[in-house]
Amino acid sequence: MPTLHFKGKAFVQNHHLAVPYHELTPVKSRGLSKTASLHDNLIVEGDNLHA
């Protein structure tokens, strides 16, 4: 099977391992329900790499 080889390919494939972990925290004032929960539909706002 043909594959694509380019300089820096391993770095690009493993880049997500170098990004620090960010925990999602619900903000009650921005939600529509009375209780803040991560189990409902979510809108994640932030930088594409962090989100």
PDBQT receptor file of N, H, CA, C and O in Angstrom, charges set to zero:
ATOM      1  N   MET A   1       0.843  -1.174   0.000  1.00  0.00    +0.000 N 
ATOM      2  CA  MET A   1       0.000   0.000   0.000  1.00  0.00    +0.000 C 
ATOM      3  C   MET A   1       0.892   1.243   0.000  1.00  0.00    +0.000 C 
ATOM      4  O   MET A   1       1.826   1.322   0.799  1.00  0.00    +0.000 OA
ATOM      5  N   PRO A   2       0.628   2.208  -0.872  1.00  0.00    +0.000 N 
ATOM      6  CA  PRO A   2       1.446   3.417  -0.906  1.00  0.00    +0.000 C 
ATOM      7  C   PRO A   2       1.204   4.288   0.329  1.00  0.00    +0.000 C 
ATOM      8  O   PRO A   2       0.085   4.376   0.834  1.00  0.00    +0.000 OA
ATOM      9  N   THR A   3       2.255   4.915   0.793  1.00  0.00    +0.000 N 
ATOM     10  H   THR A   3       3.164   4.843   0.383  1.00  0.00    +0.000 HD
ATOM     11  CA  THR A   3       2.152   5.822   1.934  1.00  0.00    +0.000 C 
ATOM     12  C   THR A   3       2.810   7.145   1.596  1.00  0.00    +0.000 C 
ATOM     13  O   THR A   3       3.633   7.228   0.684  1.00  0.00    +0.000 OA
ATOM     14  N   LEU A   4       2.445   8.161   2.326  1.00  0.00    +0.000 N 
ATOM     15  H   LEU A   4       1.776   8.093   3.066  1.00  0.00    +0.000 HD
ATOM     16  CA  LEU A   4       3.007   9.484   2.128  1.00  0.00    +0.000 C 
ATOM     17  C   LEU A   4       4.076   9.723   3.182  1.00  0.00    +0.000 C 
ATOM     18  O   LEU A   4       3.800   9.614   4.376  1.00  0.00    +0.000 OA
ATOM     19  N   HIS A   5       5.281  10.045   2.761  1.00  0.00    +0.000 N 
ATOM     20  H   HIS A   5       5.505  10.133   1.791  1.00  0.00    +0.000 HD
ATOM     21  CA  HIS A   5       6.386  10.317   3.675  1.00  0.00    +0.000 C 
ATOM     22  C   HIS A   5       6.821  11.767   3.513  1.00  0.00    +0.000 C 
ATOM     23  O   HIS A   5       7.087  12.213   2.397  1.00  0.00    +0.000 OA
ATOM     24  N   PHE A   6       6.895  12.500   4.607  1.00  0.00    +0.000 N 
ATOM     25  H   PHE A   6       6.679  12.137   5.513  1.00  0.00    +0.000 HD
ATOM     26  CA  PHE A   6       7.408  13.867   4.556  1.00  0.00    +0.000 C 
ATOM     27  C   PHE A   6       8.173  14.153   5.835  1.00  0.00    +0.000 C 
ATOM     28  O   PHE A   6       7.980  13.496   6.857  1.00  0.00    +0.000 OA
ATOM     29  N   LYS A   7       9.042  15.144   5.755  1.00  0.00    +0.000 N 
ATOM     30  H   LYS A   7       9.199  15.678   4.924  1.00  0.00    +0.000 HD
ATOM     31  CA  LYS A   7       9.893  15.511   6.879  1.00  0.00    +0.000 C 
ATOM     32  C   LYS A   7       9.017  16.038   8.018  1.00  0.00    +0.000 C 
ATOM     33  O   LYS A   7       8.178  16.912   7.800  1.00  0.00    +0.000 OA
ATOM     34  N   GLY A   8       9.205  15.518   9.216  1.00  0.00    +0.000 N 
ATOM     35  H   GLY A   8       9.887  14.808   9.394  1.00  0.00    +0.000 HD
ATOM     36  CA  GLY A   8       8.436  15.960  10.370  1.00  0.00    +0.000 C 
ATOM     37  C   GLY A   8       7.114  15.239  10.547  1.00  0.00    +0.000 C 
ATOM     38  O   GLY A   8       6.313  15.649  11.387  1.00  0.00    +0.000 OA
ATOM     39  N   LYS A   9       6.852  14.187   9.796  1.00  0.00    +0.000 N 
ATOM     40  H   LYS A   9       7.503  13.854   9.113  1.00  0.00    +0.000 HD
ATOM     41  CA  LYS A   9       5.580  13.466   9.862  1.00  0.00    +0.000 C 
ATOM     42  C   LYS A   9       5.354  12.876  11.250  1.00  0.00    +0.000 C 
ATOM     43  O   LYS A   9       4.234  12.928  11.756  1.00  0.00    +0.000 OA
ATOM     44  N   ALA A  10       6.383  12.319  11.875  1.00  0.00    +0.000 N 
ATOM     45  H   ALA A  10       7.293  12.276  11.463  1.00  0.00    +0.000 HD
ATOM     46  CA  ALA A  10       6.232  11.721  13.211  1.00  0.00    +0.000 C 
ATOM     47  C   ALA A  10       5.846  12.786  14.231  1.00  0.00    +0.000 C 
ATOM     48  O   ALA A  10       5.040  12.519  15.121  1.00  0.00    +0.000 OA
ATOM     49  N   PHE A  11       6.410  13.994  14.117  1.00  0.00    +0.000 N 
ATOM     50  H   PHE A  11       7.065  14.211  13.394  1.00  0.00    +0.000 HD
ATOM     51  CA  PHE A  11       6.061  15.072  15.046  1.00  0.00    +0.000 C 
ATOM     52  C   PHE A  11       4.592  15.454  14.896  1.00  0.00    +0.000 C 
ATOM     53  O   PHE A  11       3.899  15.660  15.892  1.00  0.00    +0.000 OA
ATOM     54  N   VAL A  12       4.123  15.548  13.674  1.00  0.00    +0.000 N 
ATOM     55  H   VAL A  12       4.686  15.381  12.865  1.00  0.00    +0.000 HD
ATOM     56  CA  VAL A  12       2.723  15.921  13.427  1.00  0.00    +0.000 C 
ATOM     57  C   VAL A  12       1.784  14.844  13.970  1.00  0.00    +0.000 C 
ATOM     58  O   VAL A  12       0.755  15.168  14.562  1.00  0.00    +0.000 OA
ATOM     59  N   GLN A  13       2.121  13.581  13.780  1.00  0.00    +0.000 N 
ATOM     60  H   GLN A  13       2.958  13.318  13.300  1.00  0.00    +0.000 HD
ATOM     61  CA  GLN A  13       1.266  12.495  14.245  1.00  0.00    +0.000 C 
ATOM     62  C   GLN A  13       1.226  12.411  15.766  1.00  0.00    +0.000 C 
ATOM     63  O   GLN A  13       0.232  11.945  16.322  1.00  0.00    +0.000 OA
ATOM     64  N   ASN A  14       2.281  12.850  16.456  1.00  0.00    +0.000 N 
ATOM     65  H   ASN A  14       3.088  13.229  16.004  1.00  0.00    +0.000 HD
ATOM     66  CA  ASN A  14       2.340  12.752  17.913  1.00  0.00    +0.000 C 
ATOM     67  C   ASN A  14       2.180  14.100  18.609  1.00  0.00    +0.000 C 
ATOM     68  O   ASN A  14       2.411  14.193  19.815  1.00  0.00    +0.000 OA
ATOM     69  N   HIS A  15       1.791  15.141  17.884  1.00  0.00    +0.000 N 
ATOM     70  H   HIS A  15       1.604  15.065  16.905  1.00  0.00    +0.000 HD
ATOM     71  CA  HIS A  15       1.672  16.481  18.466  1.00  0.00    +0.000 C 
ATOM     72  C   HIS A  15       0.642  16.537  19.587  1.00  0.00    +0.000 C 
ATOM     73  O   HIS A  15       0.831  17.267  20.560  1.00  0.00    +0.000 OA
ATOM     74  N   HIS A  16      -0.447  15.775  19.464  1.00  0.00    +0.000 N 
ATOM     75  H   HIS A  16      -0.600  15.182  18.673  1.00  0.00    +0.000 HD
ATOM     76  CA  HIS A  16      -1.493  15.807  20.497  1.00  0.00    +0.000 C 
ATOM     77  C   HIS A  16      -0.972  15.306  21.845  1.00  0.00    +0.000 C 
ATOM     78  O   HIS A  16      -1.569  15.616  22.876  1.00  0.00    +0.000 OA
ATOM     79  N   LEU A  17       0.113  14.549  21.867  1.00  0.00    +0.000 N 
ATOM     80  H   LEU A  17       0.597  14.297  21.029  1.00  0.00    +0.000 HD
ATOM     81  CA  LEU A  17       0.677  14.055  23.124  1.00  0.00    +0.000 C 
ATOM     82  C   LEU A  17       1.437  15.157  23.873  1.00  0.00    +0.000 C 
ATOM     83  O   LEU A  17       1.634  15.054  25.083  1.00  0.00    +0.000 OA
ATOM     84  N   ALA A  18       1.862  16.206  23.167  1.00  0.00    +0.000 N 
ATOM     85  H   ALA A  18       1.702  16.290  22.183  1.00  0.00    +0.000 HD
ATOM     86  CA  ALA A  18       2.630  17.282  23.783  1.00  0.00    +0.000 C 
ATOM     87  C   ALA A  18       1.745  18.399  24.339  1.00  0.00    +0.000 C 
ATOM     88  O   ALA A  18       2.230  19.263  25.069  1.00  0.00    +0.000 OA
ATOM     89  N   VAL A  19       0.447  18.394  24.000  1.00  0.00    +0.000 N 
ATOM     90  H   VAL A  19       0.052  17.692  23.406  1.00  0.00    +0.000 HD
ATOM     91  CA  VAL A  19      -0.465  19.446  24.450  1.00  0.00    +0.000 C 
ATOM     92  C   VAL A  19      -0.931  19.122  25.872  1.00  0.00    +0.000 C 
ATOM     93  O   VAL A  19      -1.360  17.998  26.133  1.00  0.00    +0.000 OA
ATOM     94  N   PRO A  20      -0.854  20.088  26.796  1.00  0.00    +0.000 N 
ATOM     95  CA  PRO A  20      -1.283  19.813  28.168  1.00  0.00    +0.000 C 
ATOM     96  C   PRO A  20      -2.788  19.531  28.240  1.00  0.00    +0.000 C 
ATOM     97  O   PRO A  20      -3.570  20.026  27.428  1.00  0.00    +0.000 OA
ATOM     98  N   TYR A  21      -3.164  18.735  29.221  1.00  0.00    +0.000 N 
ATOM     99  H   TYR A  21      -2.528  18.334  29.880  1.00  0.00    +0.000 HD
ATOM    100  CA  TYR A  21      -4.551  18.338  29.437  1.00  0.00    +0.000 C 
ATOM    101  C   TYR A  21      -5.327  19.490  30.065  1.00  0.00    +0.000 C 
ATOM    102  O   TYR A  21      -4.847  20.122  31.006  1.00  0.00    +0.000 OA
ATOM    103  N   HIS A  22      -6.517  19.764  29.553  1.00  0.00    +0.000 N 
ATOM    104  H   HIS A  22      -6.907  19.251  28.789  1.00  0.00    +0.000 HD
ATOM    105  CA  HIS A  22      -7.381  20.802  30.107  1.00  0.00    +0.000 C 
ATOM    106  C   HIS A  22      -8.710  20.172  30.486  1.00  0.00    +0.000 C 
ATOM    107  O   HIS A  22      -9.354  19.528  29.656  1.00  0.00    +0.000 OA
ATOM    108  N   GLU A  23      -9.120  20.351  31.718  1.00  0.00    +0.000 N 
ATOM    109  H   GLU A  23      -8.597  20.874  32.391  1.00  0.00    +0.000 HD
ATOM    110  CA  GLU A  23     -10.368  19.780  32.193  1.00  0.00    +0.000 C 
ATOM    111  C   GLU A  23     -11.533  20.691  31.838  1.00  0.00    +0.000 C 
ATOM    112  O   GLU A  23     -11.432  21.912  31.950  1.00  0.00    +0.000 OA
ATOM    113  N   LEU A  24     -12.640  20.092  31.410  1.00  0.00    +0.000 N 
ATOM    114  H   LEU A  24     -12.722  19.099  31.319  1.00  0.00    +0.000 HD
ATOM    115  CA  LEU A  24     -13.843  20.868  31.142  1.00  0.00    +0.000 C 
ATOM    116  C   LEU A  24     -14.556  21.145  32.463  1.00  0.00    +0.000 C 
ATOM    117  O   LEU A  24     -14.821  20.223  33.235  1.00  0.00    +0.000 OA
ATOM    118  N   THR A  25     -14.859  22.397  32.717  1.00  0.00    +0.000 N 
ATOM    119  H   THR A  25     -14.644  23.145  32.090  1.00  0.00    +0.000 HD
ATOM    120  CA  THR A  25     -15.591  22.760  33.924  1.00  0.00    +0.000 C 
ATOM    121  C   THR A  25     -16.856  23.501  33.515  1.00  0.00    +0.000 C 
ATOM    122  O   THR A  25     -16.777  24.491  32.788  1.00  0.00    +0.000 OA
ATOM    123  N   PRO A  26     -18.008  23.049  33.959  1.00  0.00    +0.000 N 
ATOM    124  CA  PRO A  26     -19.256  23.714  33.587  1.00  0.00    +0.000 C 
ATOM    125  C   PRO A  26     -19.376  25.072  34.281  1.00  0.00    +0.000 C 
ATOM    126  O   PRO A  26     -18.973  25.229  35.433  1.00  0.00    +0.000 OA
ATOM    127  N   VAL A  27     -19.929  26.042  33.571  1.00  0.00    +0.000 N 
ATOM    128  H   VAL A  27     -20.256  25.915  32.635  1.00  0.00    +0.000 HD
ATOM    129  CA  VAL A  27     -20.180  27.372  34.122  1.00  0.00    +0.000 C 
ATOM    130  C   VAL A  27     -21.695  27.524  34.241  1.00  0.00    +0.000 C 
ATOM    131  O   VAL A  27     -22.395  27.669  33.238  1.00  0.00    +0.000 OA
ATOM    132  N   LYS A  28     -22.192  27.489  35.477  1.00  0.00    +0.000 N 
ATOM    133  H   LYS A  28     -21.624  27.371  36.291  1.00  0.00    +0.000 HD
ATOM    134  CA  LYS A  28     -23.635  27.474  35.724  1.00  0.00    +0.000 C 
ATOM    135  C   LYS A  28     -24.333  28.702  35.153  1.00  0.00    +0.000 C 
ATOM    136  O   LYS A  28     -25.457  28.598  34.662  1.00  0.00    +0.000 OA
ATOM    137  N   SER A  29     -23.688  29.855  35.209  1.00  0.00    +0.000 N 
ATOM    138  H   SER A  29     -22.775  29.939  35.607  1.00  0.00    +0.000 HD
ATOM    139  CA  SER A  29     -24.329  31.077  34.732  1.00  0.00    +0.000 C 
ATOM    140  C   SER A  29     -24.538  31.092  33.214  1.00  0.00    +0.000 C 
ATOM    141  O   SER A  29     -25.368  31.850  32.713  1.00  0.00    +0.000 OA
ATOM    142  N   ARG A  30     -23.805  30.275  32.495  1.00  0.00    +0.000 N 
ATOM    143  H   ARG A  30     -23.131  29.659  32.902  1.00  0.00    +0.000 HD
ATOM    144  CA  ARG A  30     -23.929  30.255  31.033  1.00  0.00    +0.000 C 
ATOM    145  C   ARG A  30     -24.804  29.102  30.546  1.00  0.00    +0.000 C 
ATOM    146  O   ARG A  30     -25.031  28.966  29.344  1.00  0.00    +0.000 OA
ATOM    147  N   GLY A  31     -25.299  28.266  31.470  1.00  0.00    +0.000 N 
ATOM    148  H   GLY A  31     -25.114  28.376  32.447  1.00  0.00    +0.000 HD
ATOM    149  CA  GLY A  31     -26.115  27.132  31.085  1.00  0.00    +0.000 C 
ATOM    150  C   GLY A  31     -27.595  27.461  31.082  1.00  0.00    +0.000 C 
ATOM    151  O   GLY A  31     -28.014  28.505  31.581  1.00  0.00    +0.000 OA
ATOM    152  N   LEU A  32     -28.385  26.556  30.512  1.00  0.00    +0.000 N 
ATOM    153  H   LEU A  32     -28.045  25.707  30.107  1.00  0.00    +0.000 HD
ATOM    154  CA  LEU A  32     -29.829  26.741  30.455  1.00  0.00    +0.000 C 
ATOM    155  C   LEU A  32     -30.564  25.965  31.540  1.00  0.00    +0.000 C 
ATOM    156  O   LEU A  32     -31.715  26.272  31.847  1.00  0.00    +0.000 OA
ATOM    157  N   SER A  33     -29.912  24.963  32.123  1.00  0.00    +0.000 N 
ATOM    158  H   SER A  33     -28.977  24.714  31.873  1.00  0.00    +0.000 HD
ATOM    159  CA  SER A  33     -30.570  24.171  33.153  1.00  0.00    +0.000 C 
ATOM    160  C   SER A  33     -30.233  24.726  34.542  1.00  0.00    +0.000 C 
ATOM    161  O   SER A  33     -29.340  25.560  34.692  1.00  0.00    +0.000 OA
ATOM    162  N   LYS A  34     -30.958  24.250  35.540  1.00  0.00    +0.000 N 
ATOM    163  H   LYS A  34     -31.683  23.572  35.418  1.00  0.00    +0.000 HD
ATOM    164  CA  LYS A  34     -30.754  24.740  36.909  1.00  0.00    +0.000 C 
ATOM    165  C   LYS A  34     -29.484  24.192  37.535  1.00  0.00    +0.000 C 
ATOM    166  O   LYS A  34     -28.915  24.820  38.428  1.00  0.00    +0.000 OA
ATOM    167  N   THR A  35     -29.034  23.032  37.082  1.00  0.00    +0.000 N 
ATOM    168  H   THR A  35     -29.497  22.522  36.357  1.00  0.00    +0.000 HD
ATOM    169  CA  THR A  35     -27.814  22.436  37.617  1.00  0.00    +0.000 C 
ATOM    170  C   THR A  35     -26.773  22.330  36.506  1.00  0.00    +0.000 C 
ATOM    171  O   THR A  35     -27.100  21.974  35.374  1.00  0.00    +0.000 OA
ATOM    172  N   ALA A  36     -25.548  22.631  36.826  1.00  0.00    +0.000 N 
ATOM    173  H   ALA A  36     -25.283  22.920  37.746  1.00  0.00    +0.000 HD
ATOM    174  CA  ALA A  36     -24.465  22.515  35.849  1.00  0.00    +0.000 C 
ATOM    175  C   ALA A  36     -24.072  21.049  35.710  1.00  0.00    +0.000 C 
ATOM    176  O   ALA A  36     -23.809  20.377  36.707  1.00  0.00    +0.000 OA
ATOM    177  N   SER A  37     -24.032  20.552  34.474  1.00  0.00    +0.000 N 
ATOM    178  H   SER A  37     -24.246  21.098  33.664  1.00  0.00    +0.000 HD
ATOM    179  CA  SER A  37     -23.739  19.144  34.253  1.00  0.00    +0.000 C 
ATOM    180  C   SER A  37     -22.954  18.981  32.958  1.00  0.00    +0.000 C 
ATOM    181  O   SER A  37     -23.153  19.729  32.001  1.00  0.00    +0.000 OA
ATOM    182  N   LEU A  38     -22.068  18.002  32.939  1.00  0.00    +0.000 N 
ATOM    183  H   LEU A  38     -21.907  17.394  33.716  1.00  0.00    +0.000 HD
ATOM    184  CA  LEU A  38     -21.335  17.661  31.718  1.00  0.00    +0.000 C 
ATOM    185  C   LEU A  38     -21.990  16.498  30.977  1.00  0.00    +0.000 C 
ATOM    186  O   LEU A  38     -21.429  15.996  30.003  1.00  0.00    +0.000 OA
ATOM    187  N   HIS A  39     -23.174  16.063  31.425  1.00  0.00    +0.000 N 
ATOM    188  H   HIS A  39     -23.630  16.471  32.216  1.00  0.00    +0.000 HD
ATOM    189  CA  HIS A  39     -23.841  14.911  30.828  1.00  0.00    +0.000 C 
ATOM    190  C   HIS A  39     -24.882  15.307  29.792  1.00  0.00    +0.000 C 
ATOM    191  O   HIS A  39     -25.450  14.428  29.143  1.00  0.00    +0.000 OA
ATOM    192  N   ASP A  40     -25.152  16.583  29.613  1.00  0.00    +0.000 N 
ATOM    193  H   ASP A  40     -24.691  17.297  30.140  1.00  0.00    +0.000 HD
ATOM    194  CA  ASP A  40     -26.109  17.054  28.625  1.00  0.00    +0.000 C 
ATOM    195  C   ASP A  40     -25.360  17.515  27.376  1.00  0.00    +0.000 C 
ATOM    196  O   ASP A  40     -24.147  17.331  27.266  1.00  0.00    +0.000 OA
ATOM    197  N   ASN A  41     -26.086  18.110  26.445  1.00  0.00    +0.000 N 
ATOM    198  H   ASN A  41     -27.070  18.259  26.534  1.00  0.00    +0.000 HD
ATOM    199  CA  ASN A  41     -25.447  18.690  25.260  1.00  0.00    +0.000 C 
ATOM    200  C   ASN A  41     -24.558  19.835  25.694  1.00  0.00    +0.000 C 
ATOM    201  O   ASN A  41     -24.928  20.607  26.578  1.00  0.00    +0.000 OA
ATOM    202  N   LEU A  42     -23.389  19.956  25.084  1.00  0.00    +0.000 N 
ATOM    203  H   LEU A  42     -23.089  19.329  24.365  1.00  0.00    +0.000 HD
ATOM    204  CA  LEU A  42     -22.423  20.973  25.481  1.00  0.00    +0.000 C 
ATOM    205  C   LEU A  42     -22.019  21.839  24.298  1.00  0.00    +0.000 C 
ATOM    206  O   LEU A  42     -21.957  21.371  23.161  1.00  0.00    +0.000 OA
ATOM    207  N   ILE A  43     -21.747  23.097  24.579  1.00  0.00    +0.000 N 
ATOM    208  H   ILE A  43     -21.797  23.476  25.503  1.00  0.00    +0.000 HD
ATOM    209  CA  ILE A  43     -21.077  23.979  23.640  1.00  0.00    +0.000 C 
ATOM    210  C   ILE A  43     -19.731  24.268  24.270  1.00  0.00    +0.000 C 
ATOM    211  O   ILE A  43     -19.657  24.818  25.369  1.00  0.00    +0.000 OA
ATOM    212  N   VAL A  44     -18.661  23.897  23.573  1.00  0.00    +0.000 N 
ATOM    213  H   VAL A  44     -18.720  23.450  22.681  1.00  0.00    +0.000 HD
ATOM    214  CA  VAL A  44     -17.313  24.091  24.088  1.00  0.00    +0.000 C 
ATOM    215  C   VAL A  44     -16.733  25.313  23.395  1.00  0.00    +0.000 C 
ATOM    216  O   VAL A  44     -16.609  25.343  22.170  1.00  0.00    +0.000 OA
ATOM    217  N   GLU A  45     -16.376  26.327  24.193  1.00  0.00    +0.000 N 
ATOM    218  H   GLU A  45     -16.476  26.302  25.188  1.00  0.00    +0.000 HD
ATOM    219  CA  GLU A  45     -15.824  27.558  23.657  1.00  0.00    +0.000 C 
ATOM    220  C   GLU A  45     -14.360  27.636  24.043  1.00  0.00    +0.000 C 
ATOM    221  O   GLU A  45     -14.013  27.454  25.210  1.00  0.00    +0.000 OA
ATOM    222  N   GLY A  46     -13.507  27.903  23.079  1.00  0.00    +0.000 N 
ATOM    223  H   GLY A  46     -13.789  28.050  22.131  1.00  0.00    +0.000 HD
ATOM    224  CA  GLY A  46     -12.090  28.028  23.379  1.00  0.00    +0.000 C 
ATOM    225  C   GLY A  46     -11.245  27.854  22.138  1.00  0.00    +0.000 C 
ATOM    226  O   GLY A  46     -11.764  27.737  21.028  1.00  0.00    +0.000 OA
ATOM    227  N   ASP A  47      -9.959  27.837  22.333  1.00  0.00    +0.000 N 
ATOM    228  H   ASP A  47      -9.538  27.932  23.235  1.00  0.00    +0.000 HD
ATOM    229  CA  ASP A  47      -9.024  27.630  21.252  1.00  0.00    +0.000 C 
ATOM    230  C   ASP A  47      -9.229  26.236  20.673  1.00  0.00    +0.000 C 
ATOM    231  O   ASP A  47      -9.476  25.293  21.424  1.00  0.00    +0.000 OA
ATOM    232  N   ASN A  48      -9.134  26.088  19.384  1.00  0.00    +0.000 N 
ATOM    233  H   ASN A  48      -8.933  26.854  18.773  1.00  0.00    +0.000 HD
ATOM    234  CA  ASN A  48      -9.373  24.819  18.721  1.00  0.00    +0.000 C 
ATOM    235  C   ASN A  48      -8.512  23.698  19.302  1.00  0.00    +0.000 C 
ATOM    236  O   ASN A  48      -8.999  22.584  19.497  1.00  0.00    +0.000 OA
ATOM    237  N   LEU A  49      -7.257  23.976  19.576  1.00  0.00    +0.000 N 
ATOM    238  H   LEU A  49      -6.862  24.881  19.417  1.00  0.00    +0.000 HD
ATOM    239  CA  LEU A  49      -6.377  22.949  20.100  1.00  0.00    +0.000 C 
ATOM    240  C   LEU A  49      -6.765  22.551  21.523  1.00  0.00    +0.000 C 
ATOM    241  O   LEU A  49      -6.664  21.379  21.886  1.00  0.00    +0.000 OA
ATOM    242  N   HIS A  50      -7.207  23.515  22.329  1.00  0.00    +0.000 N 
ATOM    243  H   HIS A  50      -7.290  24.467  22.034  1.00  0.00    +0.000 HD
ATOM    244  CA  HIS A  50      -7.626  23.218  23.697  1.00  0.00    +0.000 C 
ATOM    245  C   HIS A  50      -8.999  22.587  23.736  1.00  0.00    +0.000 C 
ATOM    246  O   HIS A  50      -9.254  21.707  24.558  1.00  0.00    +0.000 OA
ATOM    247  N   ALA A  51      -9.883  23.021  22.863  1.00  0.00    +0.000 N 
ATOM    248  H   ALA A  51      -9.676  23.736  22.195  1.00  0.00    +0.000 HD
ATOM    249  CA  ALA A  51     -11.243  22.495  22.864  1.00  0.00    +0.000 C 
ATOM    250  C   ALA A  51     -11.264  21.089  22.300  1.00  0.00    +0.000 C 
ATOM    251  O   ALA A  51     -12.327  20.473  22.218  1.00  0.00    +0.000 OA
TER     252      ALA A  51
